[in-house]
Amino acid sequence: MRKIYDPIEFQPGMKTIDSNLFDRVLDARNRNNPASYTTADAQNALQKETLSYEDFAALLSPAAEPLLEPMAQRAKAEREKNFGNNVLLFTPLYLSNFCENQCVYCGFNCQNPITRYRLNTAEMEAEMEAIAKTGMREILLLTGESRSASDPEYIAEAVRIARKYFSTIGLEVYPMNVDEYRMLCESGADFVTVFQETYDLERYKELHLAGTKRCFPYRVCAQERALMGGMRGVGFGVLLGLADFRRDMFAAGVHAAILQKKYPHAEIALSFPRLRPYKNHAEANPHDVHETQLLQMMLACRIFLPFASFTISTRERADFRDHVLPLAATKISAGVNVGIGGHKDQSAQKGDAQFEISDPRSLAEIHDAIIAQGMQPVYTDYINTNA
């Protein structure tokens, strides 16, 4: 019978690190009460050049909702000061949708009856070659969270193939130990993104019923282990709608800020995904986050973390994605296929998708939309001297 671990309990093979990150992030979240802030608190925060945690919390609070226009002006100014009018483009490539976790909100849930598939090396290369021919220079490699189907060496081989075609390689895979991250870094990976999903421990326990993902502290510390393993950048995010989205967004911002201060050389990135329907489950979300609230989260984070890269995903409508580019976002996915296979031949998709997308535009269409806003599409902002 499969053992159901306590969500605080480390599972076999999970190595700990000497860090107080977990306690600091959880303590900050537990102290946060979005209802305690006033509009005056948010107005005062907007006047400050550098925001404290309290200022950040005020801008995330319901009391700041009437201030979206001045928040947008401040966020736009911060974005222009630090990123100009550049918008970086990338494409995700799903390598495998096998998963050993039982997450109640995810299409890859191991109990979900979907078509599972894992690309072999020849299929990986064919997909990457097809993506590269579109002009894309940055790729994000993703897998379901299954060590048995996609072990670290399998991912490393994908990275080595990707290095032949792309200047920047990101990973969004299951959390690993420091030595495993170091091996992936040495194979050519640049970034690691891990979504905590929610920082609410009780809610996390309810949502993650089984699998390695059930270990809450191991996931919280994944980005720090990646940096210790040599990665030049790490990404953060929560799945907005799983719990109190304001407190979760606060925790994600604090998490990012702590690591930015501790590892000043690291590039920090945030993503802002909302819950989306997936195969066999299209019910309404009880913790719905509306577009105006999503915009507020992005604006507050831009003001609090002015140097961080922000990604806006295809989960959102094309119009919304375009709208937030000059205000807060700096990175946008294009030409997206969230199934397994399908970049070389869309009709030949071999495995089911994790969720439904809202913006199906091609790379060329998004390129043109960026130009139409007077902004500059950027395909690479990094030269790998070790390639």
C-alpha positions, -999 to +999 in steps of 0.1 A: +000+000+000+013+034-009+025+054+021+009+088+025+035+111+040+030+140+064+034+171+042+063+183+065+081+150+064+110+146+040+108+115+019+136+091+010+163+106-012+153+142-004+184+160+010+182+190+034+202+222+032+214+245+059+189+274+054+163+293+074+144+302+042+114+279+049+108+294+084+112+330+071+088+326+042+061+308+062+064+332+091+059+362+068+029+345+052+013+336+084+016+371+097+000+387+066-036+398+069-047+415+037-079+429+054-058+449+079-045+474+054-062+507+044-062+527+011-040+552+029-014+524+036-014+516-001-010+553-010+019+557+013+036+526-001+033+541-036+053+571-025+083+550-014+113+544-036+119+509-020+091+489-006+091+470+027+072+437+032+044+458+048+043+481+018+041+452-006+013+436+014-006+469+014-004+470-025-017+434-027-046+441-003-083+447-012-078+483+000-054+490-029-080+481-056-091+517-061-055+526-068-049+505-099-043+535-122-015+551-100-001+516-094+000+510-132+018+543-137+044+534-111+048+498-124+052+511-160+079+535-149+098+507-130+095+484-160+108+510-184+136+520-161+149+485-158+138+467-190+132+495-215+106+484-241+121+449-246+099+418-244+116+384-243+100+355-262+102+318-254+084+285-261+077+257-237+083+221-248+067+193-228+089+162-228+067+139-208+033+139-190+039+109-167+034+119-131+036+102-097+018+129-078-019+131-070-027+168-072-064+174-073-062+204-096-039+191-123-044+174-156-013+153-151-026+138-118-015+102-117-051+091-112-064+111-142-072+089-172-052+107-199-030+096-228+006+094-214+037+097-234+075+104-231+095+118-260+126+098-269+158+116-279+150+115-316+116+130-310+130+156-287+155+167-313+128+168-340+106+190-318+135+213-309+146+217-345+110+226-355+108+252-328+142+267-336+132+271-373+106+296-362+133+318-349+129+310-312+161+311-292+148+304-257+131+272-246+115+260-214+117+222-210+089+207-189+080+172-176+054+157-153+068+150-119+079+114-123+115+103-116+109+069-131+097+082-164+119+113-166+150+109-144+176+136-141+198+120-168+168+120-192+163+157-185+201+163-189+201+146-223+172+169-233+192+199-222+223+188-241+202+185-273+185+219-266+219+235-263+225+228-300+195+250-310+189+275-282+208+302-264+188+299-231+173+268-216+149+268-187+136+239-167+102+233-151+105+199-136+102+182-102+124+195-074+158+180-071+188+179-048+218+203-051+240+177-068+213+169-094+208+206-102+246+210-106+246+181-131+218+198-151+236+231-149+268+215-162+247+200-190+237+235-201+206+245-182+203+282-172+171+285-152+149+265-129+113+274-122+093+257-094+057+266-086+049+263-049+012+262-060+001+275-025+021+285+006-009+276+028+003+244+045-032+231+054-045+238+019-014+223+004-021+191+024-056+190+010-046+195-026-015+171-028-028+137-017+002+116-026+036+116-043+068+134-037+052+168-043+033+163-010+065+173+008+059+210+014+093+222+028+114+203+001+094+222-026+098+256-008+135+253-008+139+240-044+150+274-058+177+278-032+190+243-040+191+252-077+211+283-070+235+263-048+238+239-078+250+268-100+219+278-119+221+315-129+184+321-124+153+308-107+116+313-111+087+314-086+049+313-087+017+302-071-014+289-089-037+317-082-070+304-070-060+274-050-061+294-017-061+330-005-044+344-036-033+377-019-015+358+009+000+334-016+012+361-038+027+379-008+046+347+002+059+342-034+072+378-035+089+375-001+104+342-011+118+358-042+131+388-024+149+368+003+168+348-023+175+379-044+192+394-014+210+362-004+222+354-039+226+389-055+241+374-087+209+354-094+183+363-120+149+363-104+116+356-123+080+354-113+050+339-131+013+345-124-007+315-136-044+312-128-063+279-126-074+267-160-097+238-171-080+205-180-091+172-195-119+155-175-123+185-152-138+218-163-156+229-131-156+265-119-129+274-095-142+282-060-113+306-053-117+325-086-092+353-094-105+379-118-084+398-144-085+430-124-072+411-094-045+394-115-035+428-128-032+441-092-010+412-082+013+419-112+015+456-106+023+452-069+050+427-076+066+449-103+068+478-078+082+455-050+106+436-073+116+461-100+145+440-113+127+407-116+116+391-149+078+386-151+062+360-174+026+362-186+014+328-198-010+315-225-034+307-197-046+343-202-064+360-231-044+375-259-058+410-251-049+408-214-014+395-222-008+424-246-022+449-220+002+439-193+034+439-214+041+476-211+030+477-175+046+448-158+054+417-178+088+413-195+085+378-210+058+361-230+054+326-244+045+321-280+038+293-304+027+272-274+016+236-275+011+221-240+006+185-252+034+160-257+048+164-292+030+185-318+055+213-326+068+195-357+034+182-366+004+194-346-017+165-358+009+140-344+006+151-307+013+120-287+002+129-252-026+149-235-021+185-223-018+196-187-044+224-191-062+244-218-046+276-231-064+309-239-039+324-263-031+301-293-013+328-313+018+318-333+052+333-327+048+356-358+014+368-345+028+377-311+059+392-326+036+415-346+015+423-316+045+434-296+057+456-325+022+472-328+025+484-292+058+501-300+078+475-281+108+454-291+106+416-294+138+400-281+148+365-289+179+362-267+194+385-241+223+362-231+255+349-247+266+316-233+304+317-235+306+280-225+286+268-254 
